Amino acid sequence: MKVFVRYFLIVILLLIGLFALGILYLFFVPGSSLFGITYISYSDNYNSEAYDASNISTIRLNSRAYDVFVVPASSEEISVRVYANSLGFVLNKNSKVDIEEDVENGELTFDISEPHGAAVINDSFIQLRIPTTKAFNIILNNGSALTTISNTSLQINNLIYETTSGDFSFTDGTLLGYIDATIGRADFVIGESAGVNNNDVYLSATSGYFEAQSSTLGNVKIESNKNAVIIINSCLNIDEDQPEAGGRIQANTVSQVDITAADTNVYIGSLTDGGTIRMTKSGKIEIANVLAETDLFTNTGDITISESRGPISLSTEDGSIRVNSAYLRVQTNTDYGDVNIKFNEEAESYKDNPNARMLMSTTNNGKISATGVENVYITINDNGRAEISMRDVFGENVVNGKRGSVSLIINQYSEYRLHTLTNSGNVSVNLMQIAGTGTGGYTDKERTEYINCTISTFSATLEVTTTTGSLYIRDEELIDY
């Protein structure tokens, strides 16, 4: 056994020695090749032909990993320069720097071959030089190149960017048309000084990052997404139909949304024209201001709205729902999630606007809390609870607690017909306006009373029922909610 180990070690050392000799041979003999491998050491510039821009509308640059800079040309011609500074060991077939060019139907294409393998790029880069007197469609395709557009005199019509992991930086210049970005894992950043205004964006990403924090965009179409982060200052529309997508979408101002995703967290400052957001898994939704009719759904995520001036429909199975300041109709649906709704003290009255201060809420096992409401339709399907403070009572109002408990506090000056009914739940009603009952309280399983009105003058109704759940009703002086 010892003899075997000794010979085995000798063989290994010989192989290492041969490998080292091969490396030294490739290193010291320029242009040499061994087993299809060669050593490269570039410090050269390579130039394409120069093309008259008058008949060119589209420029395509296909490259690999060298940094790409789109820069102004010194003439009315289009060209490419490659600054190659690579060194290392590569396969023979991957050892050359080359520029292939083609013009067809107004499209000028540059295909750049870059050395790659066990080699370092150093400060190698590519310059795409274009005239500033004309706006071109620019198509940039690479594997992992850092790409930069940063000159105020550049004009671009449509911008198409395709990469696996190459970051893109657009800090200066004017974009007239749309952006079509397939960014994979890369960052795509539009800077504050970039000339972008209501441009449409078509975005595809895996775990990439898209940022336009200072830009006003048009329609943003998310065509594919796995776990991307998308941050936008403002846009007309965000459209995404990716039922398995995660990540984050953030925007200061959006006119309209139509988003279907899974675990995406959505943060919006102002939603002016409403729309629909649907999260099929744990994605959460936070909106500061809702100004139009909006429909929001999550599975286990939370929904939070700071202020809502439009009718809203909010649904979640296990997450919570909170609206801090509502003006118009709020409709909610939960399984185990809790609901907390507060109507703004300056909201119109339901009496003047049948869409104002209205709550329609359904839950199975969650808790529904609301203040400042004037019209309610609440259903508890299982063991949930409802705690409602009513600023007034207008129209038809129904609270069905079933096995859940119901607690109502009602403005003492409200005028309505009250009907309470329970099969076997506890009843505690104490309204000082009920005549002939001493303290105004009763515990009857079923009873009808006319509060501040008569059988011939009432215009509003309040129906409160449970099966086994408790029923609790009190009144208080009018306060601002």
C-alpha positions as CSV (number, residue, x, y, z in Angstrom):
1,M,0.0,0.0,0.0
2,K,2.9,2.4,0.8
3,V,4.5,1.7,-2.5
4,F,1.2,2.6,-4.3
5,V,0.9,5.8,-2.4
6,R,4.5,6.7,-3.2
7,Y,4.0,6.2,-7.0
8,F,0.7,7.9,-6.9
9,L,2.2,11.0,-5.4
10,I,5.1,10.9,-8.0
11,V,2.5,10.8,-10.8
12,I,0.6,13.8,-9.4
13,L,3.8,15.8,-9.0
14,L,4.8,15.0,-12.6
15,L,1.4,16.1,-13.8
16,I,1.6,19.3,-11.9
17,G,5.1,19.9,-13.3
18,L,3.9,19.3,-16.8
19,F,1.0,21.7,-16.3
20,A,3.3,24.4,-15.0
21,L,5.7,23.9,-18.0
22,G,2.7,24.2,-20.3
23,I,1.7,27.5,-18.6
24,L,5.2,28.8,-18.9
25,Y,5.4,27.7,-22.6
26,L,2.1,29.6,-23.4
27,F,3.2,32.6,-21.4
28,F,6.7,33.0,-22.9
29,V,6.0,32.0,-26.5
30,P,3.6,34.6,-28.1
31,G,0.9,33.1,-30.3
32,S,1.6,29.6,-29.1
33,S,-1.2,27.1,-28.4
34,L,-1.4,23.9,-26.3
35,F,-4.4,21.6,-26.3
36,G,-6.5,24.3,-27.8
37,I,-5.5,26.9,-25.1
38,T,-3.6,30.1,-25.7
39,Y,-2.4,33.0,-23.6
40,I,-3.5,36.5,-24.6
41,S,-2.3,39.9,-23.6
42,Y,-4.1,42.7,-25.4
43,S,-3.4,46.4,-25.3
44,D,-4.8,47.5,-28.6
45,N,-7.6,49.6,-30.3
46,Y,-9.8,48.3,-33.0
47,N,-12.0,50.4,-35.2
48,S,-15.0,49.7,-37.4
49,E,-15.7,51.3,-40.7
50,A,-17.4,54.7,-40.5
51,Y,-21.0,54.8,-41.9
52,D,-22.9,57.7,-43.2
53,A,-25.8,58.3,-40.8
54,S,-28.3,59.7,-43.4
55,N,-29.7,56.3,-44.4
56,I,-29.5,54.7,-41.0
57,S,-32.4,54.6,-38.6
58,T,-31.5,51.8,-36.3
59,I,-28.1,50.9,-34.7
60,R,-27.6,47.5,-33.1
61,L,-24.6,46.6,-31.0
62,N,-24.1,43.0,-29.9
63,S,-21.3,42.4,-27.4
64,R,-20.4,40.3,-24.5
65,A,-18.8,41.7,-21.3
66,Y,-16.7,44.8,-22.2
67,D,-18.2,48.0,-20.9
68,V,-20.2,49.9,-23.5
69,F,-20.3,53.7,-23.8
70,V,-22.7,55.4,-26.2
71,V,-20.9,58.7,-27.1
72,P,-21.3,61.6,-29.5
73,A,-19.4,61.2,-32.8
74,S,-17.2,64.0,-34.0
75,S,-18.7,63.8,-37.5
76,E,-22.0,62.7,-39.2
77,E,-20.8,59.2,-39.3
78,I,-21.5,56.1,-37.1
79,S,-18.6,53.9,-35.9
80,V,-17.4,51.6,-33.1
81,R,-14.0,51.5,-31.4
82,V,-13.0,48.6,-29.1
83,Y,-10.3,49.2,-26.5
84,A,-9.0,45.7,-25.7
85,N,-6.9,45.3,-22.6
86,S,-7.6,41.7,-21.7
87,L,-5.0,39.1,-20.6
88,G,-5.2,35.5,-19.5
89,F,-5.7,32.0,-20.8
90,V,-8.5,31.3,-23.2
91,L,-9.5,28.8,-25.8
92,N,-8.2,29.5,-29.3
93,K,-11.7,30.0,-30.6
94,N,-12.3,32.7,-27.9
95,S,-9.0,34.5,-28.3
96,K,-9.7,37.1,-30.9
97,V,-11.0,40.7,-31.0
98,D,-13.2,41.3,-34.0
99,I,-15.8,43.7,-35.3
100,E,-18.3,42.4,-37.8
101,E,-20.5,45.0,-39.5
102,D,-23.7,44.8,-41.6
103,V,-26.2,47.2,-43.1
104,E,-29.6,46.1,-44.1
105,N,-32.9,48.0,-44.5
106,G,-31.7,51.0,-42.6
107,E,-30.3,48.9,-39.7
108,L,-26.6,49.0,-39.0
109,T,-25.3,46.0,-36.9
110,F,-22.0,45.7,-35.1
111,D,-21.1,42.2,-33.7
112,I,-18.2,42.4,-31.3
113,S,-16.1,39.4,-30.5
114,E,-14.3,39.6,-27.2
115,P,-11.6,37.3,-25.8
116,H,-13.0,35.4,-22.8
117,G,-12.1,32.5,-20.6
118,A,-9.7,32.5,-17.7
119,A,-8.9,36.1,-18.5
120,V,-9.4,39.5,-17.0
121,I,-11.0,42.3,-18.8
122,N,-9.1,45.1,-17.0
123,D,-10.2,48.5,-18.5
124,S,-11.4,47.1,-21.8
125,F,-14.4,48.9,-23.2
126,I,-16.4,49.6,-26.4
127,Q,-17.4,53.1,-27.7
128,L,-20.5,53.4,-30.0
129,R,-20.1,56.7,-31.6
130,I,-23.2,58.3,-33.1
131,P,-24.0,61.8,-34.5
132,T,-26.0,64.2,-32.3
133,T,-28.0,65.7,-35.1
134,K,-30.3,62.7,-35.5
135,A,-32.3,60.4,-33.2
136,F,-31.6,56.7,-33.8
137,N,-33.3,53.5,-32.6
138,I,-30.6,52.0,-30.4
139,I,-30.5,48.2,-29.7
140,L,-27.9,47.1,-27.2
141,N,-27.4,43.3,-26.6
142,N,-24.8,41.9,-24.2
143,G,-24.2,39.3,-21.5
144,S,-22.7,41.2,-18.6
145,A,-21.5,44.6,-19.9
146,L,-21.9,47.8,-17.9
147,T,-23.6,50.1,-20.4
148,T,-23.7,53.9,-20.1
149,I,-25.4,56.8,-21.9
150,S,-24.3,60.0,-20.3
151,N,-24.1,62.9,-22.8
152,T,-26.7,65.7,-23.0
153,S,-26.3,66.1,-26.7
154,L,-27.3,62.5,-27.6
155,Q,-30.8,61.9,-29.0
156,I,-32.3,58.4,-29.0
157,N,-35.6,57.4,-30.5
158,N,-36.5,53.9,-29.2
159,L,-34.1,52.2,-26.8
160,I,-33.9,48.4,-26.6
161,Y,-31.6,46.8,-24.1
162,E,-31.1,43.1,-23.7
163,T,-28.8,41.6,-21.1
164,T,-28.3,38.8,-18.6
165,S,-26.5,40.7,-15.9
166,G,-25.1,43.8,-17.5
167,D,-26.1,47.0,-15.6
168,F,-27.4,50.0,-17.6
169,S,-27.0,53.7,-16.6
170,F,-28.8,56.5,-18.5
171,T,-27.8,59.7,-16.9
172,D,-27.9,62.3,-19.7
173,G,-29.4,62.5,-23.2
174,T,-32.9,62.7,-24.7
175,L,-35.2,59.7,-25.2
176,L,-38.0,60.3,-27.6
177,G,-39.6,56.9,-28.0
178,Y,-40.1,53.8,-25.8
179,I,-37.8,51.7,-23.6
180,D,-37.8,47.9,-24.1
181,A,-35.6,46.5,-21.4
182,T,-34.9,42.8,-20.8
183,I,-32.5,43.1,-17.8
184,G,-32.3,39.6,-16.2
185,R,-30.4,40.1,-13.0
186,A,-29.0,43.6,-13.9
187,D,-29.7,47.1,-12.7
188,F,-31.4,49.5,-15.1
189,V,-31.2,53.1,-13.8
190,I,-32.6,56.3,-15.4
191,G,-30.9,59.3,-13.7
192,E,-32.4,62.6,-12.7
193,S,-30.9,64.5,-15.7
194,A,-32.0,62.0,-18.3
195,G,-34.4,63.5,-20.9
196,V,-37.3,61.1,-20.3
197,N,-41.0,62.3,-20.5
198,N,-44.0,60.1,-20.7
199,N,-42.1,57.3,-22.5
200,D,-43.6,53.8,-22.5
201,V,-41.6,51.1,-20.9
202,Y,-41.7,47.3,-21.6
203,L,-39.8,45.5,-18.9
204,S,-38.7,41.9,-18.5
205,A,-36.6,40.8,-15.5
206,T,-35.7,38.0,-13.2
207,S,-34.2,39.4,-10.1
208,G,-33.1,42.7,-11.6
209,Y,-33.6,46.3,-10.5
210,F,-35.3,49.0,-12.5
211,E,-35.1,52.6,-11.2
212,A,-36.6,55.8,-12.6
213,Q,-37.0,57.8,-9.3
214,S,-37.0,61.2,-11.0
215,S,-38.7,60.4,-14.3
216,T,-42.2,60.8,-15.6
217,L,-43.0,57.7,-17.6
218,G,-46.0,56.6,-19.8
219,N,-47.4,53.1,-19.6
220,V,-45.2,50.6,-17.8
221,K,-45.8,47.1,-19.0
222,I,-44.1,44.4,-16.9
223,E,-43.9,41.5,-19.4
224,S,-42.1,39.0,-17.3
225,N,-40.8,39.1,-13.7
226,K,-39.6,36.7,-11.1
227,N,-38.3,38.8,-8.2
228,A,-37.5,42.2,-9.5
229,V,-37.5,45.6,-7.7
230,I,-39.1,48.3,-9.7
231,I,-39.0,51.9,-8.5
232,I,-40.7,54.7,-10.4
233,N,-41.4,58.4,-9.7
234,S,-44.6,58.6,-11.8
235,C,-46.3,57.0,-14.7
236,L,-49.6,56.7,-16.5
237,N,-50.2,53.0,-15.9
238,I,-48.5,49.9,-14.4
239,D,-49.6,46.7,-16.0
240,E,-48.4,43.3,-14.9
241,D,-49.9,39.9,-15.2
242,Q,-47.4,37.5,-13.6
243,P,-49.2,35.3,-11.1
244,E,-46.0,33.8,-9.7
245,A,-44.0,37.1,-9.5
246,G,-42.4,38.4,-6.3
247,G,-40.2,41.4,-5.6
248,R,-41.3,45.0,-5.1
249,I,-43.1,47.7,-7.1
250,Q,-42.9,51.2,-5.8
251,A,-44.2,54.4,-7.4
252,N,-44.9,57.9,-6.1
253,T,-47.8,58.7,-8.5
254,V,-49.7,56.3,-10.8
255,S,-52.8,57.1,-12.8
256,Q,-54.0,53.5,-13.1
257,V,-52.9,50.0,-12.1
258,D,-53.6,46.5,-13.3
259,I,-51.3,44.2,-11.4
260,T,-51.5,40.4,-10.8
261,A,-48.6,38.9,-8.9
262,A,-47.9,36.5,-6.0
263,D,-45.4,37.8,-3.4
264,T,-44.8,41.3,-4.7
265,N,-45.0,44.2,-2.2
266,V,-46.6,47.2,-3.8
267,Y,-46.1,50.7,-2.5
268,I,-47.9,53.6,-4.2
269,G,-48.0,57.2,-3.1
270,S,-51.0,58.5,-5.1
271,L,-53.3,56.4,-7.3
272,T,-55.3,58.8,-9.2
273,D,-57.5,56.8,-11.6
274,G,-57.8,53.5,-9.6
275,G,-57.6,50.0,-11.0
276,T,-56.9,46.5,-9.7
277,I,-54.1,44.9,-7.7
278,R,-54.3,41.2,-7.0
279,M,-51.7,39.3,-4.9
280,T,-52.2,35.5,-5.0
281,K,-49.8,34.8,-2.1
282,S,-48.1,36.9,0.6
283,G,-47.7,40.2,-1.2
284,K,-48.7,43.3,0.7
285,I,-50.2,46.5,-0.6
286,E,-49.7,50.0,0.8
287,I,-51.2,53.1,-0.9
288,A,-51.0,56.6,0.6
289,N,-53.9,58.2,-1.4
290,V,-56.6,56.5,-3.5
291,L,-58.6,59.0,-5.6
292,A,-60.7,56.7,-7.7
293,E,-62.5,53.3,-7.6
294,T,-60.0,50.6,-6.7
295,D,-60.1,46.9,-6.2
296,L,-57.3,45.3,-4.0
297,F,-56.8,41.6,-3.1
298,T,-54.1,39.7,-1.2
299,N,-54.0,36.2,0.1
300,T,-52.0,36.5,3.3
301,G,-50.5,40.0,2.9
302,D,-51.8,43.2,4.5
303,I,-53.6,46.1,2.8
304,T,-53.0,49.6,4.2
305,I,-54.5,52.8,2.8
306,S,-53.8,56.1,4.4
307,E,-56.5,58.1,2.6
308,S,-59.2,57.0,0.2
309,R,-61.4,59.5,-1.6
310,G,-62.7,56.9,-4.1
311,P,-64.9,53.8,-3.6
312,I,-62.6,50.8,-2.7
313,S,-63.0,47.1,-2.5
314,L,-60.4,45.3,-0.3
315,S,-60.1,41.6,0.2
316,T,-57.6,39.3,2.0
317,E,-57.8,35.9,3.5
318,D,-55.3,36.0,6.4
319,G,-53.9,39.5,6.2
320,S,-55.2,42.6,7.8
321,I,-57.0,45.6,6.2
322,R,-56.6,49.2,7.4
323,V,-58.0,52.4,6.0
324,N,-57.0,55.4,8.1
325,S,-59.1,58.0,6.4
326,A,-62.0,57.1,4.1
327,Y,-64.5,59.3,2.4
328,L,-66.6,57.1,0.2
329,R,-67.8,53.4,0.1
330,V,-65.4,50.8,1.6
331,Q,-66.1,47.2,0.9
332,T,-64.0,44.5,2.6
333,N,-63.8,40.7,2.7
334,T,-61.6,38.7,5.0
335,D,-61.3,35.2,6.4
336,Y,-59.1,35.5,9.5
337,G,-57.8,39.0,8.8
338,D,-58.8,42.0,10.9
339,V,-60.4,45.1,9.4
340,N,-60.0,48.7,10.7
341,I,-61.8,51.5,8.9
342,K,-62.0,55.1,9.9
343,F,-64.0,57.7,8.0
344,N,-62.7,61.2,7.8
345,E,-64.5,63.8,9.8
346,E,-64.8,66.0,6.6
347,A,-66.4,63.2,4.5
348,E,-69.9,63.9,3.1
349,S,-72.9,62.5,4.8
350,Y,-74.6,59.4,3.4
351,K,-77.8,61.5,3.4
352,D,-76.3,63.8,0.8
353,N,-74.2,61.2,-1.1
354,P,-75.4,57.6,-1.0
355,N,-71.8,56.5,-1.7
356,A,-70.3,58.3,1.3
357,R,-69.6,56.9,4.8
358,M,-70.7,53.5,3.6
359,L,-69.2,50.2,4.8
360,M,-69.9,46.8,3.3
361,S,-67.9,44.2,5.2
362,T,-67.8,40.4,5.4
363,T,-65.6,38.2,7.5
364,N,-65.4,34.6,8.8
365,N,-63.2,34.8,11.9
366,G,-61.7,38.3,11.8
367,K,-62.6,41.4,13.6
368,I,-64.3,44.4,11.9
369,S,-63.8,47.8,13.5
370,A,-65.1,51.0,12.0
371,T,-65.8,54.6,13.1
372,G,-67.6,57.5,11.4
373,V,-69.8,55.2,9.3
374,E,-73.4,56.1,8.5
375,N,-74.5,53.1,6.4
376,V,-73.5,49.5,7.1
377,Y,-74.0,46.1,5.6
378,I,-71.9,43.6,7.7
379,T,-71.9,39.8,7.7
380,I,-70.0,37.6,10.1
381,N,-70.1,34.0,8.7
382,D,-68.4,32.3,11.7
383,N,-66.8,33.4,14.9
384,G,-65.7,36.9,13.9
385,R,-66.5,40.1,15.7
386,A,-67.8,43.5,14.7
387,E,-67.3,46.8,16.6
388,I,-68.9,49.7,14.8
389,S,-69.3,53.3,15.9
390,M,-72.0,55.0,13.8
391,R,-71.9,58.8,13.2
392,D,-75.5,58.6,12.1
393,V,-78.0,56.1,10.6
394,F,-79.3,56.5,7.0
395,G,-80.8,54.2,4.5
396,E,-81.1,50.4,5.1
397,N,-78.5,49.0,7.5
398,V,-77.9,45.3,8.2
399,V,-75.5,43.6,10.7
400,N,-75.7,39.8,10.7
401,G,-73.4,38.3,13.4
402,K,-74.4,34.7,13.2
403,R,-72.1,33.0,15.8
404,G,-70.0,36.2,16.1
405,S,-70.4,39.0,18.5
406,V,-71.7,42.5,17.4
407,S,-71.1,45.8,19.2
408,L,-72.6,49.0,18.0
409,I,-72.3,52.6,19.4
410,I,-74.7,55.0,17.7
411,N,-75.2,58.7,17.7
412,Q,-78.0,59.4,20.2
413,Y,-79.7,61.9,17.8
414,S,-80.1,59.4,14.9
415,E,-83.6,58.6,13.7
416,Y,-84.2,55.0,12.6
417,R,-86.2,51.8,13.2
418,L,-84.2,49.3,15.2
419,H,-84.9,45.6,15.0
420,T,-82.7,43.1,17.0
421,L,-83.0,39.3,16.9
422,T,-80.9,36.5,18.2
423,N,-81.6,32.8,18.6
424,S,-79.6,32.1,21.7
425,G,-77.1,34.8,22.1
426,N,-76.9,37.4,24.8
427,V,-78.6,40.8,24.2
428,S,-77.7,44.1,25.8
429,V,-79.4,47.1,24.3
430,N,-79.4,50.4,26.2
431,L,-80.6,53.4,24.3
432,M,-81.9,56.4,26.3
433,Q,-84.3,57.3,23.4
434,I,-86.4,54.2,23.9
435,A,-89.6,55.3,25.7
436,G,-91.2,53.4,28.6
437,T,-88.3,51.2,29.5
438,G,-86.8,53.0,32.4
439,T,-83.1,53.2,31.6
440,G,-83.8,52.5,27.9
441,G,-82.3,49.1,28.0
442,Y,-83.6,45.6,27.1
443,T,-82.4,42.0,26.8
444,D,-85.2,40.6,24.7
445,K,-84.2,38.0,22.1
446,E,-86.3,39.9,19.5
447,R,-87.6,43.4,19.6
448,T,-88.4,46.4,17.3
449,E,-88.0,50.0,18.5
450,Y,-88.4,53.4,16.8
451,I,-85.5,55.6,17.8
452,N,-86.2,59.4,17.7
453,C,-89.1,58.7,15.3
454,T,-92.4,56.9,15.0
455,I,-93.8,54.1,12.8
456,S,-95.1,56.7,10.4
457,T,-92.0,59.0,10.3
458,F,-89.0,56.7,10.1
459,S,-86.8,56.7,7.0
460,A,-83.8,54.6,8.1
461,T,-83.6,51.1,9.4
462,L,-81.1,49.1,11.4
463,E,-81.4,45.3,11.4
464,V,-79.1,43.6,13.9
465,T,-79.2,39.8,14.1
466,T,-77.1,36.9,15.5
467,T,-77.6,33.2,16.0
468,T,-75.5,32.4,19.1
469,G,-73.3,35.5,19.1
470,S,-73.8,38.3,21.6
471,L,-75.5,41.6,20.6
472,Y,-74.5,44.9,22.3
473,I,-75.9,48.3,21.4
474,R,-75.3,51.7,23.0
475,D,-75.7,55.4,22.1
476,E,-73.6,58.4,22.6
477,E,-73.5,62.1,21.7
478,L,-72.5,63.1,18.2
479,I,-68.8,63.3,17.9
480,D,-66.5,63.9,14.9
481,Y,-64.9,60.8,13.4
